[in-house]
Amino acid sequence: MTFSEMMNIGLMQGFAGLSLFAVLLLMGLGLAIIFGQMGVINMAHGEFMTIGAYTVFMASTLVEAHAPAWMPYYFPLSIVAAFVFAFVLGWLAEWALIRHLYKRPLDTLLATWGLSLGLQQVFRSVIGPKEVSPTLPDWLMGSWSPSEGLDIPINGLFVLALALLVTAGVLIALYRSRWGLRVRATVSNRVMANAIGINTKKTDRLTFAIGCGVAGIAGAAFTTIGSTGPTSGSLYIVDSFLVVTFGGAASLLGTVASAFGIAQVQSITEFFLSGSMAKVLTLSFIVVVLMLRPQGLFASKVRR
């Protein structure tokens, strides 16, 4: 094998890590908003990702059957729909369940785990137990070849661009909008935020719903690189919590950095070792770092 071929293989493996990074980043962003900003352990976060993926699948099925001329255009619209559906369900879940369990993190863990199991059963009953995949538009198929022997999938480029766009949107919203100001004030000092007239209960509900909506976008992006089943979201929930805790629970910058690091380490080690050993080595690295720095890579200063 020539040096050029080895370089191309390394670059393609690194780009595979970027595709995983994009999904982990979108999942981690939603979880960082919910867990990092609100302290709620949302074990159903993966199911909100699955809702987004099934939204794209259902949109693909309906458009292909009834309006095939819209096939090149349905995917961006279905991403918006995935956010909306996950947002609405997140809003209802916070109103019906989560709002009664604040300041009781173990109870939120159990309650959202029950919600997760319930949603998985709904998926099996409504969609079916088998994994499904949407029909992607032609412009997402194929690959880009910047040089001979180097093929980069177009769907991977799209997922990466979507992840960066959503990340920029979340950061702008958090630091340049009234909602972001209310969230940061609530995280900094909830009692003082209430005293100056911020409706922290409404802020919590909107924050939880936005976090779930971002997970829906992650599910929509996931359909371009994998098939979707009732338990697809649960396969990513552990990695998502690792991303948030490794980067720093209340730090969005830490979420970006840890998602990139975890995805690249896992992708590169999978090239040389089995998938199980790659996960073991990645987890061992994270555990060692957290032993040395329990607050994560980027700890936020929060008044208690």
N, C-alpha and C positions, 0 to 999 in steps of 0.2 A: 504494500500500500504506500503510495507516494505521500509526501508531506502535504501537497495540495488537497488530496483526498481526505487526509486526516483532519485538515483544517475545516473542510466543508462539513464533515461529519460532526466535528465539535461545534461549529456554528449552528447547524440544524438542531443538535441536541440542546444547545443553549436557547434557541428559539422555542423549542418544546417547553423548556422551563419558563419562558416568558408567557406562553399560553396558560400554563398552570398558575403563574403569578397573577395573570389578569383575573381568573376566576377566584383565586384566594383573596385577592385585593378587594373585589366587589363583595364577597362574603364577609371579609374582615371589616370592611367599612361599615356595613350594616350592623354587624355585631359590636363594633367599637362604639357606635352611637348608642346602642341599647345597653350593652354591658359596661362599657367604659364610662359613658356619660350618666347613666341612670342606675347602674349597679344591679340590673336585672339579669339573672342567668337564664337566657332564653334557649332552652333545649329544642324548641320547635323552629329555630331559625333555618335549619336545613329544609324543612317542609315549605317555608315561604319561598325558598329557592326552587323547590319542585313545582310550586304553583306557577311561578314564572315560566318554567320549562314547559309545563303542560299548556299554558296559555298560548305559547308559540306553536305547539303541536296542534292544538284545536284550531287556531287561526289558519295554519297551513292546510289542514284537512278541509275546512269550510271553503277557503278560497279556491283550492284545487278542484273541489266538487262543483261549486256554484259560480265562481268568477275567475276562471283560469287566466284571464287577461291581466289580473292584478297580482299574479305571482311575483313579478320583479319588484313590487312595491310593498308587499304585505309585511315583510320582516321588520323594517323600522317601526311601523305602526304597531306591530305585535309587541315590540319591546316596551313601548309606551303603555300598552294595555297590561303587560305583565307587571309594570310598576304600579299601575292603578289598582289592579285586583289585589296584589299583595298588600298595598297600602291600606285599602278598605278593610281587608280581613285583619290586618294588624291593628287598625283602629278599633274594630269590634272586639278583638281579643283583649286589648288593654282595658276597654270599658267593662267587659263582662268578667274578666278574670284577674288581670295583672294589677289593676288599681287597688284591689283589696289586699295585696300581698307586699306592698312596698315596705322596706326595712326588714324583710324576712326572706333573705336570699335563698335559703334552703327550700323554703316553701315555693318560691318561684321556680326553682329547679324542678321540683316534683310536679308542680302544676303544668309547666310548659312541656315536661316530658310526657305527661298524660295527653296534652294537646297534640304533641307530635305523633303519638301512637294512634290517636283518633283520626288525625288527618291522613295518616298512611292507610288506614282502613277505608276512609272515604275515597282515596285515590284508587284502591283496589276495586272497590264497588262500582265507581263511576267510569274510570278509564280502563281498568283491567290490571291483572298482576304482571303482564309481560312488559318488557321495555319497548319504548316507541321512539321514533325519530321523525321530525318534520321534514318535509321536502324543502330544501333550501333553494333560494333563487340562484339563477345561473351565475350572477356576478359575485357570489360568495364561493364558487367552486374553482378548482384549479390552483395554480401556484405561481409565484413570481420568482423568476430566475435572474438574479443580478449578475451571476457569473456561471460558467459551465460547471455542472455538477452540484450546484447549490440551488435547492428548491425550497422556497418558503411559502407555506400554505396561506392563501388569501384570507381564509376564515380566521386564521390565527392573528393576522394583521388587524382584521376588523375587531376581534375581541380585545386585543391590546389597546387599540384606539378608543374603543368604547369604555374600557376600564379607566384609562387616563382622563377621558372627558367627564365621566361620572365623578371621579376623584376630585378633579378641579371644581366641578359644580358643588360638591359637598363642602369643600374647603371655603369656597366663596360664600356659600350660604351660612356656614358656621361663623365666619369672621366679618361678613359684610352685610348681614341681614338682621332684621329685628328678631326673627326666630333664633338665629345664632347667638345674638346678644342675650336673649332670655335663657337659652340653654347654658351658656357659660356663666351667667349670673347664678342660675340654679345650682350648677355643679360647684361653684365657688363657695356659696353660702346660701342654702335653701331658706333658712329663717329670714335672713336679711332680704332675699329676693321677694319673699311673701310680704315683708314689711313695706317695701317700696312699690307694691301694687302689681307685681308679676303674678299671673295666675299659673302657679307651678304645676297644678294638676293638668291643666290644658296643655302646658308645655310638655309634660311627660307623655301625654297621649299622642301629641303630634310627633314627638321625637321617636317614640316606639313605632308609630306607623311609618315614618320615613325610613327608619332602619329596616323594617320589613319590606318596604318598597324597593330599597336598594338590593336586598336579597332576591327579590323578584327579577330585577335586571340581571343579577348574576345567573339566575336560572335560564333566562332568555339567551344569555351569552353562552351558557354551557351547552345548549342544543347544537351549537356549531361544531363542537369537538367531541360530543359523546351522546349516547342514547339515554333516555330518561325512564326510570321505573319508580314505583311507590317509595322505595327506600334510597333513591339516589341522593337526596339531600342529606340524609343521616351519614353518608360516607364522607361528607365534607365538614360536618359539624365539629369534629375533634380538631381537624387542621385549622378551622376558623378560630377556635378558642386558643390554639397555640399561637396563631398569628397575633391575636390581640394581647395575650398575656406576655408574649416574648417582646413585642414592640413597646409595651407600656399601656396599661388598661385605658387610660384617658388621653392617649396621644394618637392623633390621626397620622402624623408624620411617622411615628413608630410603627403603625399598622402598615404603611407603604413599605418601609424599610424591611420589616420582618417578613412580609409576604414575598418580597423579592428574594431575600436570603433563603427562606425555607424552600421556595419553588426551585431555585437554582441548585441548591445543595441536593434536593431530592432527585431532580432530573439528571444531574451529572452522575450521582452515585448509582442511579438505576441503570445507567449505560454500562457500568462495570460490574454491578452486583444485581441480585434479584430485587424485585420490588419490595419484598418484606424486609430484607436487610437494609435497603435504602431508607425505609421508614424508621427502622431501629436506630440507624446511625444519626439520622436527622433529629429524632427525639432525644437521643443521648446528648447530642450537641446542645440542644435547647435546654435540657435539664442542667447541664454543667454551667451554662451561661446564667440561668436563673438562680442557681446556687450562689454564684458570685455576685449577681445583681438582681435581687428578688423583685425590685420595682420595674424590671424590664429595661429595654435599651433606652427609651426616651420617657422618663418619668415626668409627669405633670405635677406642678405645685398646686395643691388644693387646700384651702382653709377648711378645717374641721370645726 
